[in-house]
Amino acid sequence: MQVAFRRKQRKLSVLLSVFSVGIVAVSIYLFAQFQSATWWVSHSLEVLHQGAQSLVCLMDCETAYRGYLITGRDEYLAPYEKCYGEVESHIDKIAALTADNPRQQALVPELRKLASDKIKFSQHVIEVRKANKATRFWKAGTLLVNIDTGKELMDKYRNAIAKIDAEEERLLEERQHRVRLLSILALGTIFLFCGAISVSAYWIMRTAEKFAKAELDSFETITKARDQAIQSNLLKSQFVANVSHEIRTPLSGMLGVCELLAVSDTASDTRDLASIVLDSGRKLMKLINDLLDFSKMESGKFTLLEEDFSVELLLHDVANVMRPLAESRKLSLSVDWNGPADSSFVGDSYRIRQVLLNLVNNAIKFTKDGGVTVSAGVIKQSDVAAEIRFEVKDTGIGISSEQMNQLFEPYAQMDGSLTAKVYGGTGLGLSISKKLAELMHGSMGCESEKGKGSTFWFVVPLKIAEVPDGNESLQLEQEF
């Protein structure tokens, strides 16, 4: 049992190992893809950031030079010069970040040209303003600021940045969608792995419980078999003691009577002593026959005979044999045949008679008052066969439900050694009777209640004997 459980456990471990390796490989792949997708999302965000920053710097340049044109103050030129250098840096970063996208790369030269034209235009205006720096309010500078050239350049630059941003936002949406999908797949893989672990743990627990229960059942079966073996040995030991007693008693009687016969002179004494010897011999013969029958049944060498007989006559024959014993105990013994008159059947009448004699003998033995009834009847019949139920009913001491469980076991008696001492017997009678009924393709049982008597029954199938027709009977009579 443990070997089978460990074998299954090893198989499950191998499957779990393969599954775990697969899950780990998939997890590594998903992690790499997730990291790559996350990097590309950051890349897109950086492109958008650099475009926005370049636009902010260019707007700061315009604000600075406008302030210088209007006021002529040099402090406005410092932010202008700073922003001028940063615009070029942002455009270079955009060019580097979008190197993998031809559509965005096609817009980079336009960005450079527009930024350069815008800065050149602003520089021209600043140079003109510097030439007239002494003028507090320079009307010509205001006119240059208000012309459309600077505004057109700025609008074109915004449009170019917007195109780059639109393309990058499209890529960003795709990359964010990929990140979400990979996240879902990674989460699903984790749940799948956890589910597999949970299912495996549950299977292991259930299998362990099943094997534990099987081991417990096996242990209980072994324990029960051991107890039965011990009980059987005890019964056999008790059986040997009972048989020794049963054999010793008639032999002692025969030996004692023989000694008396040796010194007796009267004919009447001789007849009485001879009857005692005969009775003891018959008891001893019955015991030996029981032992031989049981031995044949155990070895499978028991055979049955088939002959025509009348069940009604068989019942009366059994009653006639057992009536002296019943009368000696002041018990009534009656016969009841519930079947067709003058009916004849085919079967082993000797073994049926043996079973009935054993049942009637037990009934008389365990009955103090009342009587015993031997009955039989047809319970099922066809054209060629019939099932006959035989019953032996008594008004004796009865049998408890606990004693019923081992009633037909070999060597068993209702009250152990006490029964053997008071009532005699070896404990083989009912076991042999039940085996005989089963060998005749029948069955045997008992209905009883403690203190209210017992009814032993057995059912055997018998063939219906062929009855010669009228012409054959007439011919036979004429021949005689």
C-alpha positions in Angstrom: 0.0 0.0 0.0 2.8 2.4 0.9 4.7 1.4 -2.2 1.7 2.3 -4.4 1.2 5.6 -2.7 4.9 6.5 -3.0 4.9 5.5 -6.7 1.9 7.8 -7.4 3.6 10.5 -5.3 6.8 10.2 -7.4 4.7 10.5 -10.6 2.9 13.5 -9.3 6.3 15.1 -8.3 7.7 14.6 -11.8 4.6 16.1 -13.3 4.8 19.0 -10.9 8.5 19.5 -11.6 7.8 19.6 -15.4 4.9 21.9 -14.9 6.9 24.1 -12.6 9.8 24.4 -15.0 7.3 25.3 -17.8 5.7 27.9 -15.5 9.1 29.3 -14.6 10.1 29.5 -18.3 6.9 31.2 -19.2 7.2 33.6 -16.3 10.8 34.5 -17.3 9.6 35.1 -20.9 6.7 37.2 -19.7 8.9 39.1 -17.3 11.3 39.9 -20.1 8.5 41.0 -22.4 7.0 43.0 -19.7 10.3 44.7 -19.0 10.8 45.4 -22.7 7.2 46.8 -23.0 7.7 48.9 -19.9 11.0 50.3 -21.3 9.2 51.2 -24.6 6.5 53.0 -22.7 9.1 55.0 -20.8 10.8 55.6 -24.2 7.5 57.1 -25.7 7.0 59.2 -22.6 10.5 60.5 -23.0 9.9 61.4 -26.6 6.8 63.3 -25.7 8.6 65.0 -22.9 11.5 66.1 -25.1 9.1 67.5 -27.7 7.2 69.4 -25.1 10.4 70.8 -23.6 11.7 71.9 -27.0 8.5 73.8 -27.6 8.7 75.4 -24.2 12.3 76.5 -24.8 11.4 78.0 -28.1 8.5 79.9 -26.6 10.9 81.1 -23.8 13.3 82.3 -26.5 10.5 84.3 -28.1 9.3 85.7 -24.8 12.9 86.8 -24.0 13.7 88.5 -27.3 10.3 90.2 -27.4 11.1 91.7 -23.9 14.5 92.8 -25.1 13.0 94.4 -28.2 10.5 96.3 -26.3 12.7 97.4 -23.3 16.2 97.2 -24.7 17.3 95.7 -21.3 20.2 93.1 -21.5 18.8 90.9 -18.8 16.2 89.5 -21.3 19.1 88.2 -23.5 20.4 85.7 -20.9 17.3 83.4 -20.9 17.2 83.8 -24.7 20.8 82.5 -25.1 20.2 79.7 -22.7 17.0 78.5 -24.4 18.6 78.7 -27.8 21.2 76.0 -26.8 18.5 73.9 -25.1 16.3 73.8 -28.2 19.1 72.2 -30.2 19.7 69.7 -27.4 16.1 68.6 -27.2 15.9 68.2 -31.0 19.0 66.0 -30.9 17.4 63.8 -28.2 14.2 63.5 -30.2 16.3 62.5 -33.2 18.1 59.8 -31.2 14.9 58.5 -29.5 13.0 58.2 -32.8 15.8 56.6 -34.7 13.6 53.4 -35.1 10.6 55.3 -36.6 11.0 56.5 -40.2 7.9 58.7 -40.1 9.2 60.6 -37.0 12.7 60.7 -38.5 11.3 62.4 -41.6 10.1 65.3 -39.3 13.4 65.8 -37.5 15.1 67.8 -40.3 12.0 70.0 -40.6 12.2 70.6 -36.8 15.8 71.6 -37.1 15.1 74.0 -40.0 12.1 75.6 -38.4 14.0 76.1 -35.1 17.0 77.5 -37.0 14.8 79.9 -39.0 13.0 81.0 -35.9 16.3 81.6 -34.1 17.8 83.4 -37.1 14.7 85.6 -37.4 14.9 86.4 -33.7 18.6 87.1 -33.9 18.1 89.5 -36.8 15.5 91.4 -34.8 17.8 91.5 -31.8 20.7 92.8 -33.9 18.5 95.6 -35.3 17.5 96.5 -31.8 21.0 96.6 -30.6 21.9 99.1 -33.3 19.2 101.4 -31.8 19.8 100.5 -28.2 19.7 104.1 -27.0 16.1 104.5 -28.1 13.8 104.0 -25.1 10.9 103.0 -27.1 11.7 101.5 -30.5 8.8 101.7 -32.8 10.5 99.8 -35.7 11.2 96.8 -33.3 7.5 96.7 -32.4 6.7 96.5 -36.1 9.1 93.6 -36.7 7.6 91.7 -33.8 4.1 92.1 -35.1 4.8 90.8 -38.6 3.7 87.2 -39.4 7.1 85.6 -40.1 7.9 84.7 -36.5 4.3 83.6 -35.8 4.3 81.4 -38.9 7.6 79.8 -38.0 6.3 79.1 -34.5 3.0 77.6 -35.7 4.9 75.3 -38.2 7.2 74.2 -35.4 4.2 73.4 -33.2 2.6 71.4 -36.0 5.8 69.4 -36.5 6.0 68.6 -32.8 2.3 67.7 -32.8 2.9 65.2 -35.6 5.8 63.6 -33.7 3.6 63.5 -30.6 0.7 62.0 -32.4 2.8 59.2 -33.8 4.4 58.6 -30.4 1.0 58.6 -28.6 -0.1 55.9 -31.1 3.0 53.9 -30.2 2.4 54.6 -26.5 -1.1 53.3 -26.7 0.1 50.1 -28.3 2.9 49.7 -25.8 0.6 50.4 -22.8 -1.9 47.8 -24.2 0.9 45.3 -24.5 2.0 46.0 -20.9 -1.6 45.5 -19.7 -1.9 42.2 -21.7 1.4 40.9 -20.4 0.3 41.9 -16.9 -2.9 39.9 -17.3 -0.9 36.9 -18.7 1.6 37.1 -15.8 -1.2 37.2 -13.3 -3.0 34.3 -15.0 0.2 32.3 -14.9 0.6 33.0 -11.2 -3.0 31.9 -10.6 -2.5 28.8 -12.7 0.6 27.9 -10.8 -1.1 28.5 -7.5 -4.1 26.5 -8.7 -1.9 23.6 -9.8 -0.2 23.6 -6.5 -3.5 23.7 -4.6 -5.0 20.9 -6.8 -1.8 18.8 -6.3 -1.9 19.4 -2.5 -5.6 18.4 -2.4 -4.9 15.3 -4.5 -2.0 14.3 -2.2 -4.2 14.8 0.9 -7.1 12.9 -0.6 -4.8 10.1 -1.8 -3.1 10.0 1.6 -6.5 9.7 3.3 -7.6 7.0 0.9 -4.5 5.0 1.4 -4.7 5.5 5.1 -8.3 4.3 5.1 -7.2 1.3 3.0 -4.4 0.5 5.4 -6.8 0.8 8.3 -9.3 -1.5 6.5 -6.5 -3.9 5.7 -5.4 -3.8 9.3 -9.0 -4.4 10.5 -9.3 -7.3 8.1 -6.0 -8.8 9.2 -7.1 -8.3 12.8 -10.4 -9.9 12.2 -8.8 -12.8 10.4 -6.4 -13.2 13.3 -9.2 -13.2 15.8 -11.1 -15.7 13.8 -8.1 -17.9 13.6 -7.6 -17.7 17.3 -11.3 -18.4 17.9 -11.1 -21.3 15.4 -8.1 -22.8 17.3 -10.0 -22.4 20.6 -13.0 -24.1 19.1 -10.9 -26.9 17.7 -9.3 -27.3 21.1 -12.7 -27.4 22.7 -13.8 -29.8 20.0 -11.0 -32.2 20.7 -11.9 -32.1 24.4 -15.6 -32.8 23.6 -14.8 -35.6 21.2 -12.4 -37.2 23.7 -15.2 -37.1 26.2 -17.8 -38.3 23.8 -15.7 -41.2 22.6 -14.5 -42.1 26.2 -18.1 -42.2 27.6 -19.6 -45.0 25.3 -16.2 -46.8 25.4 -16.2 -46.8 29.1 -19.8 -48.0 29.2 -19.0 -50.8 26.7 -15.9 -51.9 28.7 -17.8 -51.8 32.0 -20.7 -53.8 30.6 -18.3 -56.3 29.1 -16.7 -56.8 32.5 -20.1 -57.3 34.1 -21.1 -59.8 31.3 -18.0 -61.7 32.1 -19.1 -62.3 35.7 -23.0 -62.4 35.1 -25.0 -65.6 35.2 -28.6 -64.6 34.5 -30.1 -64.2 31.1 -32.0 -61.1 32.0 -28.9 -59.3 33.2 -27.2 -60.3 30.0 -29.9 -58.8 27.9 -29.9 -55.5 29.8 -26.1 -55.3 29.7 -26.1 -56.1 26.0 -28.7 -53.3 25.3 -26.4 -50.9 27.1 -23.4 -52.1 24.9 -25.6 -51.7 21.8 -26.7 -48.2 22.7 -23.1 -47.2 23.5 -21.9 -48.7 20.2 -24.6 -46.9 18.2 -23.6 -43.5 19.8 -19.9 -44.2 19.1 -20.8 -45.1 15.5 -22.8 -42.0 15.0 -19.9 -39.9 16.3 -17.5 -41.6 14.0 -19.9 -41.2 11.0 -20.2 -37.5 11.8 -16.4 -37.1 11.8 -16.0 -39.0 8.6 -18.8 -37.0 6.8 -17.3 -33.7 7.9 -13.8 -34.9 6.8 -15.2 -35.8 3.3 -17.0 -32.5 3.0 -13.8 -30.6 3.9 -11.8 -32.6 1.3 -14.5 -32.2 -1.4 -14.9 -36.0 -1.8 -18.5 -36.2 -0.6 -21.0 -37.7 -3.1 -24.8 -37.7 -3.2 -27.2 -40.5 -4.4 -30.5 -40.2 -6.3 -33.4 -42.5 -5.6 -37.2 -42.4 -5.6 -38.7 -41.8 -2.2 -41.8 -40.5 -0.4 -41.3 -37.4 1.7 -44.3 -38.3 3.9 -43.0 -41.8 4.6 -39.6 -40.3 5.3 -41.1 -38.0 7.9 -42.9 -40.8 9.6 -39.8 -43.0 9.6 -37.8 -40.2 11.3 -40.5 -39.8 13.9 -40.6 -43.5 14.6 -36.9 -43.7 15.1 -36.9 -40.7 17.5 -40.2 -41.4 19.3 -38.7 -43.6 22.0 -36.2 -40.8 23.0 -39.1 -38.2 23.0 -41.3 -40.4 25.1 -38.5 -41.1 27.6 -38.4 -37.3 28.1 -42.2 -37.1 28.2 -42.3 -35.0 25.0 -44.8 -35.2 22.1 -43.5 -35.9 18.6 -45.8 -35.1 15.7 -45.5 -35.2 11.9 -47.1 -32.8 9.4 -46.9 -33.2 5.6 -48.3 -30.3 3.6 -48.1 -31.8 0.1 -49.8 -34.0 -2.4 -50.7 -37.5 -1.1 -48.8 -40.4 -2.5 -46.3 -38.0 -4.1 -42.8 -39.3 -5.0 -39.6 -37.4 -5.5 -36.0 -38.1 -6.6 -33.1 -37.2 -4.3 -30.7 -38.4 -1.6 -33.3 -39.6 0.9 -30.5 -41.0 3.2 -28.9 -37.5 3.6 -32.2 -35.8 4.1 -33.1 -38.4 6.7 -29.7 -37.7 8.4 -30.3 -34.0 8.6 -33.8 -34.5 10.0 -32.6 -37.0 12.6 -29.9 -34.5 13.7 -32.4 -31.7 13.9 -35.0 -33.8 15.8 -32.4 -35.1 18.1 -31.2 -31.6 18.9 -34.9 -30.4 19.4 -35.6 -33.2 21.9 -32.2 -32.7 23.6 -32.9 -28.9 24.3 -36.6 -29.3 25.1 -37.8 -29.9 28.7 -41.6 -29.5 28.2 -44.0 -29.5 25.3 -43.1 -31.3 22.1 -41.4 -31.4 18.7 -43.1 -31.1 15.3 -41.5 -32.5 12.1 -43.1 -31.0 9.0 -42.5 -30.6 5.3 -44.3 -28.9 2.4 -44.0 -27.9 -1.3 -43.2 -24.2 -1.6 -42.5 -24.2 -5.3 -43.2 -26.7 -8.1 -42.9 -27.1 -11.8 -43.6 -30.1 -14.2 -40.2 -31.7 -13.4 -39.1 -30.4 -10.0 -40.2 -29.0 -6.7 -38.7 -27.2 -3.8 -39.5 -28.9 -0.4 -39.2 -27.0 2.9 -38.5 -29.2 5.9 -39.0 -27.8 9.4 -38.3 -29.1 12.9 -40.1 -27.0 15.5 -39.7 -27.3 19.3 -40.7 -25.6 22.5 -37.3 -25.7 24.1 -34.8 -23.2 25.5 -34.4 -21.2 22.3 -31.4 -19.4 21.0 -30.3 -15.8 21.6 -29.3 -13.4 18.7 -25.7 -13.5 19.8 -25.6 -17.3 19.6 -27.2 -17.2 16.2 -24.1 -15.7 14.6 -22.0 -18.8 15.1 -24.8 -21.4 15.2 -23.7 -23.3 12.0 -20.0 -22.9 12.6 -18.0 -26.2 13.0 -17.0 -27.1 16.5 -19.3 -24.3 17.9 -21.8 -24.9 20.7 -24.3 -22.5 22.2 -22.8 -22.4 25.6 -19.3 -23.8 25.1 -18.1 -26.5 27.5 -21.2 -26.1 29.7 -23.5 -27.3 26.8 -21.2 -30.2 26.1 -21.3 -31.3 29.7 -25.1 -30.9 30.2 -26.4 -31.9 26.7 -23.5 -33.7 25.1 -22.4 -33.4 21.5 -19.3 -32.3 19.5 -20.7 -29.2 17.8 -20.5 -30.8 14.3 -24.1 -31.7 13.9 -25.6 -28.4 12.6 -22.5 -27.6 10.6 -22.7 -31.0 8.8 -26.5 -30.5 8.3 -26.0 -27.1 6.7 -23.3 -28.4 4.4 -25.5 -31.3 3.4 -28.3 -28.9 2.5 -25.9 -26.8 0.5 -24.5 -29.8 -1.3 -28.0 -30.7 -2.3 -28.3 -27.1 -3.8 -30.4 -26.0 -0.9 -30.1 -23.8 2.1 -30.7 -24.0 5.9 -31.6 -21.5 8.6 -33.1 -21.0 12.0 -35.8 -18.8 13.6 -35.6 -18.6 17.4 -36.0 -16.5 20.4 -34.4 -17.1 23.8 -36.8 -19.0 26.0 -39.5 -19.5 23.3 -38.3 -22.4 21.3 -36.7 -22.7 17.9 -37.6 -23.6 14.3 -34.9 -25.1 12.2 -35.6 -25.3 8.5 -33.9 -26.4 5.3 -35.0 -26.2 1.7 -33.9 -28.6 -1.0 -34.8 -28.9 -4.7 -36.0 -32.4 -5.7 -37.0 -33.9 -9.0 -40.5 -35.2 -9.3 -40.5 -39.0 -9.8 -42.0 -40.4 -13.0 -45.3 -42.3 -12.3 -46.1 -45.2 -14.7 -49.3 -44.7 -16.6 -52.4 -47.0 -16.3 -51.5 -49.5 -19.1 -48.0 -50.1 -17.6 -49.5 -50.6 -14.1 -52.1 -53.1 -15.6 -49.4 -55.0 -17.4 -47.3 -55.3 -14.3 -50.3 -56.6 -12.3 -51.0 -59.3 -15.0 -47.4 -60.4 -15.0 -47.6 -61.0 -11.3 
